[in-house]
Structure formats: C-alpha cells, structure tokens
Amino acid sequence: MILWRLSTMSVSVSVWLASASTGAVAGDRELGEYLSAECVTCHQISGRETGAVPRITGWPDDRFVAVMNAYKHKRRDNPIMQTIAGRLAPDEIAALAAYFGAVSSPSVGK
C-alpha cells in the first residue's frame, strides 16, 4: 500500500514538473473575460486596430503569452503595457490568452 502511494505521488510530481517546465498553462476563458475589461479600454473587442493600438483577438495562446511576458519583463518597450502586464500573474495572462484567442476577428484590418 505504501509503495503504491509513493509510486502514485511520484507520477503526480513528474507530471506537475513537466507542465511547469514547459510553462504550459491552460487559460480559464471565464476569468479572461472578467479580466479583459481593462484591455478593451484601448484594444477593440471587435478586432479592429485603432491607431497604434493593435488588435489582440484571435491570436494563438502561446503568442499572446509570449508578448505579454515580454512586456512584463520589460523586453518590449511600452510603459503602459509594461505596467499592465507587470501586475498580471501567469494564470491571469493565460486566461486572457484563452479569452482573446477565442474571440473571432474580422478579416479587415489584420
């Protein structure tokens, strides 16, 4: 019985470590929708670009996460986005990626 528990625990830890090392976190779309209120102040939910503000809808999750992490760690230059991304936890960034990735964008203005 103890050997079975240790074996099960070992497998669980291995799975957790594998997912942690790849940085793969599945985002919670409902949380992303809730968090998106600040984003859509500037970024249009319709997917239209407005001036220098790019569309963020329809992006692959990994691209969205990479861009947000670049702002968070100040590898992309934009003080506003650096501040916003800097306040977000990894699960919140993943949630936003899941939400905005699921929002379809019009083909015009891409």
Backbone bond lengths (Angstrom), bond angles and torsions (degrees), N, CA, C in turn:
res aa  C-N    CA-C-N  psi(-1)  N-CA   C-N-CA  omega(-1)  CA-C   N-CA-C  phi
1 M - - - 1.449 - - 1.530 110.82 -
2 I 1.324 117.37 -46.32 1.462 121.21 179.09 1.515 110.57 -64.20
3 L 1.327 117.54 -41.29 1.462 121.45 178.83 1.528 110.35 -61.67
4 W 1.328 117.83 -40.75 1.461 121.57 178.57 1.529 110.64 -63.15
5 R 1.340 117.93 -43.02 1.462 121.90 178.39 1.524 111.13 -62.66
6 L 1.315 117.46 -43.93 1.461 120.64 178.17 1.517 111.18 -62.92
7 S 1.319 116.56 -41.00 1.458 120.86 178.63 1.526 110.83 -63.63
8 T 1.318 117.03 -44.77 1.466 121.90 179.29 1.520 110.31 -64.07
9 M 1.321 116.50 -42.76 1.446 120.83 179.07 1.521 110.90 -64.18
10 S 1.294 117.53 -39.57 1.459 122.31 178.82 1.522 111.42 -62.36
11 V 1.324 116.95 -42.78 1.460 121.52 178.17 1.522 109.95 -64.49
12 S 1.323 117.70 -43.33 1.462 121.42 -179.91 1.521 111.09 -61.55
13 V 1.313 117.17 -44.73 1.460 121.35 178.95 1.519 110.24 -64.27
14 S 1.316 117.99 -40.62 1.466 121.42 179.42 1.518 111.36 -62.79
15 V 1.318 117.55 -42.59 1.464 121.42 178.70 1.521 109.72 -64.85
16 W 1.333 116.81 -44.46 1.450 120.35 179.48 1.521 111.01 -61.44
17 L 1.326 117.86 -45.13 1.460 121.28 179.72 1.519 111.57 -63.70
18 A 1.310 117.60 -39.09 1.461 120.80 179.21 1.518 110.67 -63.33
19 S 1.316 117.43 -43.32 1.463 119.24 -179.95 1.523 110.87 -71.27
20 A 1.312 117.81 -35.21 1.462 120.76 178.90 1.514 111.34 -68.29
21 S 1.327 117.95 -37.83 1.459 120.32 -177.05 1.519 111.99 -71.95
22 T 1.319 119.10 -28.38 1.462 120.91 178.08 1.516 111.40 -84.92
23 G 1.324 117.09 -13.85 1.451 120.57 -178.49 1.516 112.38 74.87
24 A 1.317 116.89 8.91 1.457 120.80 -177.83 1.517 109.78 -75.87
25 V 1.312 115.37 115.00 1.450 121.10 177.35 1.523 106.52 -131.11
26 A 1.308 116.56 121.50 1.461 119.79 177.25 1.516 108.52 -75.25
27 G 1.316 116.02 128.02 1.454 120.11 -177.29 1.518 113.67 -82.94
28 D 1.305 115.97 149.28 1.455 124.75 177.97 1.532 107.75 -91.93
29 R 1.332 116.98 106.58 1.475 121.10 -175.80 1.519 112.94 -59.19
30 E 1.330 117.37 -38.66 1.467 119.54 -179.31 1.527 110.84 -64.21
31 L 1.325 116.55 -42.06 1.462 119.97 176.07 1.522 109.42 -63.84
32 G 1.332 116.61 -41.73 1.464 120.90 178.60 1.516 112.49 -59.60
33 E 1.328 116.08 -41.69 1.467 119.69 178.09 1.525 110.16 -63.04
34 Y 1.321 116.46 -42.41 1.467 121.61 178.20 1.537 110.62 -61.40
35 L 1.332 116.46 -45.13 1.460 120.95 -177.87 1.526 113.16 -73.18
36 S 1.313 117.57 -19.03 1.465 121.67 -173.15 1.523 114.44 -68.91
37 A 1.322 117.99 -12.85 1.468 120.94 -176.86 1.526 111.74 -54.18
38 E 1.309 117.76 -42.37 1.464 120.43 179.55 1.521 110.68 -68.84
39 C 1.323 117.06 -38.28 1.478 121.68 -178.11 1.522 111.77 -63.41
40 V 1.335 115.54 -43.80 1.458 119.04 -174.11 1.530 112.69 -77.97
41 T 1.314 116.54 1.84 1.461 120.07 170.58 1.526 108.79 -63.77
42 C 1.326 116.57 -36.24 1.468 121.41 179.28 1.538 112.28 -112.06
43 H 1.325 116.63 -45.86 1.465 121.82 -177.84 1.526 108.97 -83.95
44 Q 1.311 116.54 127.08 1.461 121.40 -176.93 1.527 111.30 -75.22
45 I 1.318 117.02 128.52 1.463 121.61 178.10 1.529 110.08 -66.20
46 S 1.335 116.58 -21.61 1.469 120.70 178.14 1.526 111.23 -70.74
47 G 1.339 116.45 -15.29 1.457 120.07 -178.48 1.514 113.11 92.19
48 R 1.315 117.46 -1.20 1.464 120.52 178.70 1.515 110.06 -76.15
49 E 1.331 114.42 141.20 1.466 119.58 175.13 1.524 107.84 -85.48
50 T 1.322 116.00 139.46 1.458 121.07 177.85 1.508 108.51 -125.42
51 G 1.312 116.39 107.68 1.455 120.73 -178.93 1.517 111.22 60.73
52 A 1.318 115.32 -126.64 1.468 120.53 -178.49 1.530 112.52 -87.05
53 V 1.326 117.19 1.66 1.469 121.00 -177.93 1.529 108.52 -91.48
54 P 1.339 117.05 112.40 1.467 119.62 -176.68 1.531 112.41 -77.78
55 R 1.320 114.66 162.62 1.460 119.53 173.86 1.521 107.55 -74.54
56 I 1.315 116.40 149.00 1.465 120.82 178.19 1.520 111.08 -126.94
57 T 1.311 116.96 7.51 1.458 120.76 178.78 1.522 110.55 -88.82
58 G 1.320 115.33 147.76 1.453 120.37 175.76 1.516 115.78 78.05
59 W 1.321 117.87 6.92 1.466 120.91 179.34 1.521 109.54 -76.19
60 P 1.323 117.74 148.31 1.474 119.87 169.92 1.537 108.72 -62.71
61 D 1.321 116.42 142.79 1.466 120.98 -177.25 1.521 112.70 -53.91
62 D 1.336 117.01 -43.77 1.470 119.54 -176.05 1.528 111.55 -65.14
63 R 1.326 117.21 -35.05 1.471 120.25 177.91 1.523 110.39 -67.86
64 F 1.341 116.61 -45.45 1.462 121.05 179.44 1.526 110.19 -58.79
65 V 1.322 116.69 -47.28 1.465 121.67 -179.68 1.527 110.39 -61.95
66 A 1.318 117.56 -43.40 1.468 120.97 -179.34 1.529 111.15 -62.64
67 V 1.325 117.23 -43.48 1.466 121.01 179.88 1.526 110.43 -65.71
68 M 1.338 116.84 -45.62 1.463 119.46 179.70 1.529 111.74 -63.28
69 N 1.327 116.62 -38.77 1.468 119.37 177.19 1.525 111.56 -67.58
70 A 1.314 117.47 -33.36 1.465 120.42 176.31 1.530 110.40 -64.25
71 Y 1.337 117.39 -40.62 1.464 119.95 174.63 1.522 110.52 -66.71
72 K 1.315 116.78 -44.44 1.473 122.03 -177.85 1.529 111.33 -57.18
73 H 1.326 116.14 -40.88 1.469 121.33 -177.51 1.525 112.65 -97.60
74 K 1.349 115.12 14.51 1.468 123.59 174.62 1.530 113.65 59.66
75 R 1.333 115.59 33.88 1.461 120.43 174.35 1.528 111.10 -92.64
76 R 1.326 116.85 -11.36 1.472 123.18 172.08 1.509 106.88 -118.82
77 D 1.325 115.64 138.29 1.454 121.10 -173.59 1.529 112.04 -92.60
78 N 1.304 116.14 107.81 1.456 124.02 170.97 1.527 105.59 -171.74
79 P 1.333 116.73 102.22 1.471 119.87 -175.35 1.528 114.53 -55.71
80 I 1.321 117.39 -36.25 1.464 119.62 179.82 1.523 110.41 -66.59
81 M 1.338 116.20 -48.97 1.459 119.88 -179.60 1.526 111.45 -67.67
82 Q 1.324 117.80 -33.67 1.468 120.54 176.64 1.526 110.55 -62.12
83 T 1.320 116.58 -41.36 1.467 121.18 179.00 1.522 111.06 -66.05
84 I 1.335 116.21 -46.93 1.468 120.15 -178.38 1.521 110.60 -64.79
85 A 1.323 116.75 -50.28 1.468 120.54 -178.76 1.521 111.22 -64.80
86 G 1.321 116.95 -33.61 1.456 121.54 -179.52 1.519 113.56 -62.77
87 R 1.333 116.58 -24.30 1.469 121.00 179.56 1.519 112.98 -86.71
88 L 1.334 117.14 -10.66 1.469 120.30 -173.95 1.520 112.50 -91.56
89 A 1.325 115.38 137.46 1.469 122.06 173.64 1.531 108.29 -80.84
90 P 1.335 117.68 159.41 1.472 120.22 179.90 1.530 113.73 -54.27
91 D 1.333 117.92 -39.12 1.472 119.20 179.83 1.523 111.68 -69.23
92 E 1.329 117.41 -29.20 1.458 120.44 177.30 1.524 110.97 -72.67
93 I 1.328 116.97 -39.39 1.464 120.90 175.90 1.527 109.57 -63.15
94 A 1.324 116.96 -43.43 1.467 120.86 178.06 1.524 111.11 -62.80
95 A 1.323 116.92 -38.02 1.465 121.11 179.07 1.523 110.57 -66.08
96 L 1.314 117.36 -43.11 1.466 120.70 177.12 1.523 110.75 -63.49
97 A 1.327 116.78 -40.45 1.467 120.96 178.02 1.525 110.40 -61.02
98 A 1.315 116.81 -43.62 1.465 121.03 179.42 1.523 110.98 -64.19
99 Y 1.313 116.62 -42.22 1.462 119.91 -179.17 1.526 111.37 -67.90
100 F 1.331 117.21 -55.96 1.462 119.78 -176.88 1.527 112.07 -66.62
101 G 1.320 117.43 -29.80 1.459 120.77 176.66 1.516 112.18 -66.55
102 A 1.316 117.01 -27.95 1.465 121.57 -178.99 1.523 112.39 -86.49
103 V 1.326 117.48 -13.45 1.461 120.93 179.63 1.525 107.59 -82.13
104 S 1.324 115.91 123.22 1.467 118.97 -179.40 1.523 110.20 -78.12
105 S 1.321 115.16 145.73 1.444 122.04 -179.54 1.518 110.38 -113.51
106 P 1.321 116.58 148.32 1.462 118.09 174.88 1.525 109.85 -69.24
107 S 1.304 117.38 154.59 1.461 120.36 -178.88 1.516 112.12 -74.77
108 V 1.322 118.37 -18.16 1.452 122.49 178.45 1.518 109.42 -80.04
109 G 1.328 117.42 134.02 1.449 122.04 176.39 1.502 114.87 85.23
110 K 1.315 117.99 14.96 1.475 119.79 -179.98 1.492 111.60 -77.26
